Amino acid sequence: SWSNLVPSCFEDLVLFSVAKGRVVHCEIIADPFVTVAVQLLVEDANRQVMQLQLYNQLPDTRGGGRHEVISKFAKGTKLSIAEPFLKVMNDGYRGIRVDTPADVQVSTPVSDMASLKASGNSAFSQGYFDLAKEKYICALQLEEVEEIVIFLANRAQHIKRQGCVMWLH
């Protein structure tokens, strides 16, 4: 469960070891490079920079799927990585490798409902249904949506009480 994971930074990771029970929160600081994996440069809460390679994240990249991946992992996007694995990459630098998509939570950098809805509608019209779903879910998780739901629930309770009072008369 994500809620049971202990927040960590890159400096807490041990080389060639899975950080069991830990989560690293980071932000993408450069545009993604898509090959077999999505290759990213990310920065943690301590402003330490690390390479990140996300495998098995790619939809069909023969058509527009590459655009969907680039949009999902845009610069400024915040990520949470469950139980990261620190290794030495082919270029000799240390980096994190993630093989399971479920080990990554993506938070969109856009924070207003209208932008998220427009972005979701655009993705949907282009056939990027997974990306559209993510944008719509992010919009529904905004604090302003929660306030609307609370307002409507309170209003419904008020109307229900008025109806009961009128029925008793």
C-alpha positions as CSV (number, residue, x, y, z in Angstrom):
1,S,0.0,0.0,0.0
2,W,1.3,3.4,-1.0
3,S,0.2,4.9,2.4
4,N,2.5,2.5,4.3
5,L,5.7,3.5,2.3
6,V,8.3,5.7,4.1
7,P,9.3,8.8,2.1
8,S,13.0,8.8,1.2
9,C,15.5,10.7,-1.0
10,F,18.0,9.4,-3.5
11,E,20.8,9.6,-0.9
12,D,18.9,7.0,1.2
13,L,19.1,4.4,-1.6
14,V,21.6,1.5,-1.5
15,L,23.3,0.5,-4.8
16,F,22.0,-2.7,-6.4
17,S,19.2,-3.0,-3.8
18,V,15.5,-2.5,-3.8
19,A,14.5,0.0,-1.2
20,K,11.8,-2.1,0.4
21,G,9.0,-0.1,2.1
22,R,10.2,3.2,0.8
23,V,8.9,5.8,-1.7
24,V,10.9,8.5,-3.5
25,H,8.9,11.7,-4.5
26,C,10.6,13.6,-7.4
27,E,9.9,16.0,-10.2
28,I,10.9,15.6,-13.9
29,I,13.3,18.4,-14.8
30,A,13.9,17.7,-18.5
31,D,11.9,16.5,-21.4
32,P,11.6,12.6,-21.7
33,F,13.7,10.6,-24.1
34,V,11.7,7.6,-25.3
35,T,13.5,4.4,-26.5
36,V,12.8,1.0,-25.0
37,A,12.2,2.8,-21.8
38,V,11.1,6.3,-20.8
39,Q,14.4,7.9,-19.8
40,L,14.0,10.9,-17.5
41,L,16.1,13.3,-15.3
42,V,14.4,13.8,-12.0
43,E,15.1,15.8,-8.9
44,D,14.2,14.8,-5.3
45,A,13.2,16.9,-2.3
46,N,16.9,17.5,-1.6
47,R,17.4,18.8,-5.1
48,Q,19.6,15.9,-6.0
49,V,19.4,14.9,-9.7
50,M,19.1,11.3,-10.8
51,Q,18.5,9.3,-14.0
52,L,15.2,7.4,-14.1
53,Q,14.4,4.7,-16.5
54,L,10.8,3.5,-16.7
55,Y,10.2,0.2,-18.5
56,N,6.9,-1.3,-19.6
57,Q,5.3,2.2,-19.7
58,L,5.0,2.4,-23.4
59,P,1.8,1.9,-25.4
60,D,2.1,1.1,-29.0
61,T,4.8,3.5,-30.1
62,R,4.4,2.9,-33.9
63,G,1.8,5.7,-34.2
64,G,0.9,8.4,-31.8
65,G,1.7,6.4,-28.7
66,R,5.0,8.1,-28.3
67,H,3.2,11.5,-28.1
68,E,1.0,10.1,-25.3
69,V,4.1,9.0,-23.3
70,I,5.9,12.3,-23.8
71,S,2.7,14.1,-22.6
72,K,2.4,11.9,-19.6
73,F,6.0,12.4,-18.5
74,A,6.4,16.1,-19.4
75,K,8.8,18.4,-17.6
76,G,7.4,19.5,-14.3
77,T,5.4,16.3,-13.7
78,K,5.7,15.0,-10.2
79,L,6.4,11.3,-9.7
80,S,6.3,8.9,-6.7
81,I,8.4,5.7,-7.1
82,A,7.6,2.8,-4.8
83,E,10.5,0.7,-3.7
84,P,13.0,2.1,-6.2
85,F,16.0,0.0,-7.4
86,L,19.3,1.9,-7.6
87,K,21.8,0.7,-10.2
88,V,24.7,1.7,-12.4
89,M,23.5,2.7,-15.8
90,N,25.3,1.9,-19.1
91,D,26.9,5.4,-19.1
92,G,28.5,4.6,-15.7
93,Y,26.3,7.0,-13.7
94,R,23.9,5.8,-11.0
95,G,20.2,5.8,-11.8
96,I,16.9,4.2,-10.8
97,R,15.3,1.5,-12.9
98,V,11.5,0.8,-12.6
99,D,10.1,-2.3,-14.4
100,T,6.5,-2.3,-13.1
101,P,4.2,0.5,-14.1
102,A,2.2,0.1,-10.8
103,D,5.4,1.2,-8.9
104,V,5.0,4.8,-10.3
105,Q,2.4,7.3,-9.5
106,V,2.2,10.3,-11.8
107,S,0.9,13.7,-10.7
108,T,0.1,16.2,-13.4
109,P,1.7,19.7,-13.3
110,V,-1.5,21.3,-14.3
111,S,-3.7,22.2,-11.3
112,D,-6.9,23.8,-12.6
113,M,-10.0,21.9,-13.6
114,A,-10.6,23.7,-16.9
115,S,-7.0,22.9,-18.2
116,L,-7.3,19.3,-17.1
117,K,-10.7,18.9,-18.7
118,A,-9.4,20.5,-22.0
119,S,-6.3,18.3,-21.9
120,G,-8.4,15.2,-21.3
121,N,-10.8,16.1,-24.1
122,S,-7.9,16.7,-26.5
123,A,-6.3,13.3,-25.6
124,F,-9.7,11.6,-26.0
125,S,-10.3,13.1,-29.4
126,Q,-6.9,11.8,-30.6
127,G,-7.6,8.3,-29.3
128,Y,-5.3,8.5,-26.2
129,F,-7.9,7.1,-23.9
130,D,-5.6,6.2,-21.0
131,L,-4.1,9.6,-21.0
132,A,-7.6,11.2,-21.1
133,K,-8.7,9.0,-18.2
134,E,-5.7,10.2,-16.1
135,K,-6.4,13.8,-16.9
136,Y,-10.1,13.4,-15.9
137,I,-9.2,11.6,-12.7
138,C,-6.7,14.4,-11.8
139,A,-9.5,16.9,-12.3
140,L,-11.8,15.0,-10.1
141,Q,-9.2,14.9,-7.3
142,L,-8.8,18.6,-7.2
143,E,-9.7,20.4,-3.9
144,E,-12.2,22.7,-5.8
145,V,-14.2,19.5,-6.8
146,E,-14.3,18.4,-3.2
147,E,-15.7,21.8,-2.2
148,I,-18.4,21.5,-4.9
149,V,-19.3,18.0,-3.7
150,I,-19.5,19.2,-0.1
151,F,-21.7,22.2,-1.1
152,L,-24.0,20.0,-3.1
153,A,-24.2,17.5,-0.2
154,N,-25.0,20.2,2.3
155,R,-27.6,21.7,-0.1
156,A,-29.2,18.3,-0.6
157,Q,-29.4,17.9,3.2
158,H,-31.0,21.3,3.5
159,I,-33.6,20.5,0.9
160,K,-34.3,17.1,2.5
161,R,-34.9,18.8,5.9
162,Q,-37.2,21.4,4.3
163,G,-39.1,18.6,2.6
164,C,-39.5,16.8,6.0
165,V,-40.7,20.0,7.7
166,M,-43.2,20.7,5.0
167,W,-44.4,17.1,5.1
168,L,-45.0,17.3,8.9
169,H,-47.2,20.4,8.4
